[in-house]
Amino acid sequence: MHLFVFAALFFPIFGFGFVMYFLPSIIALARSKRDIAGIILLNFFLGWTMIGWVVALVWAVKTDVPVVAR
């Protein structure tokens, strides 16, 4: 019985934390950002600092500037 309660509580909380940690990466993937690799790497390596997470989130929601071909 205790194992069931542990599993019922652990997995939703762990899943929610996982989604929240990688939210900037998920947003960048959904918006097809040009610098998606940089956003994912910043989120993965510096997301735990909260400053890195906020920078990755801002970068993910920021509108890409169109590239001008010359």
Buried (B, 14 or more C-beta within 10 A) or exposed (E): EEEEEEEEEEEEEEEEEEEEBBBBBBBBBEBEBEBBEEBBEBBBEBBEEEEBBEBBBEBBEEEEEEEEEE
